[in-house]
Amino acid sequence: MNISNAQTAVDEWIKNHGVRYFNELTNMAQLTEEVGEVARIIARRYGEQSEKESDKDKDLGEELADVLFVVLCLANQTGVDLQEAFDRKLDLKTKRDHDRHQNNKKLK
């Protein structure tokens, strides 16, 4: 599924299962909450914090999907074509960062 299809799928889900999109500020707060859940898993599973017993069953993929879902909601409700924006960003990063990263001794 490409990003455009994902945006359409989220929009259809909202229409068929939700009442409406939450407003943009609510979705921004939700996005922050979901990113915090991802950060908690990463910090405890891959970082130096010890993982609590209650966190061991948390699914990183599910939490990342929650982040993606809210990002797609925000894109839909603000009229952003995320496929187009992502393609432009990837092109920019490819042109701008290729040599910079290839020549970064810290990455060797």
Secondary structure, 3 states (H helix, E strand, C coil): CCHHHHHHHHHHHHHHHCCCCCCHHHHHHHHHHHHHHHHHHHHHHCCCCCCCHHHCCCCHHHHHHHHHHHHHHHHHHHCCCHHHHHHHHHHHHHHHHHHHHHCCHHHC
